[in-house]
Amino acid sequence: MRLALLGKNKPGSKQGGEVKEIKMLTVTEGAKQNLKEILLATTDGPEFGLRLSMKPRGQLGLMLVLDREAPSDYVVKHEGLKVLLVRQELVPLVDGVTIGTQDTPEGSRLTISRE
């Protein structure tokens, strides 16, 4: 699944003479299933989802945090659950990113890669 993450402007709309670019985040079916399993192991509250967030200052990378959906969030749903929440501010950082899975001896793990 490719999720179009749109800014405040619609595709092709102009603001200040510039066309707002569409940002793309790909979440594979396997990743959505993994996210669902993590979510269900963490909470049974339907108002919660897993937020893709930056790691704390001084650490590189992204992490998942249990959170409630905010009005401006982009939401990836799987089988009726909000499996991934992405804040609008994170959109430029996830352009061209794919969230997938990799099989390891310990089981399936989430991966984050850039095209």
C-alpha positions, 0 to 999 in steps of 0.5 A, a space after each residue: 500500500 502506498 499512502 499519499 501524505 498530503 500537506 495543507 494544499 491539495 495536489 496541484 494547488 498553488 500557494 505563493 506560486 509553488 506547487 505542494 509536493 505529494 509525499 509517499 510512505 509505503 506500508 507493506 501488507 506484512 508490516 500492517 499485520 505486524 503493526 496490528 499484532 504489536 498494537 493488540 499486544 499493547 492495548 485493546 483501546 480502539 482510540 489508540 494507534 502506533 505513532 511513528 515518531 523521531 527518537 529522542 534528541 541525540 539518537 538517530 532513527 524512528 520509533 513507534 509510540 502508543 498514542 491517540 489520533 490527532 486531527 491532522 494525523 495521517 492514519 494507516 488502517 488495517 482490518 479496522 484498526 489504526 495501526 500507524 499514525 503519522 504527524 504532519 510534521 514528520 511527512 518530509 522525513 518519510 518521503 520515499 520510505 517503505 515500512 516492511 518486514 524481514 524474517 529473522 530467527 526470532 520472528 518477523 521484524 519491522 524494517 524501515 528503508 528509503 527507496 
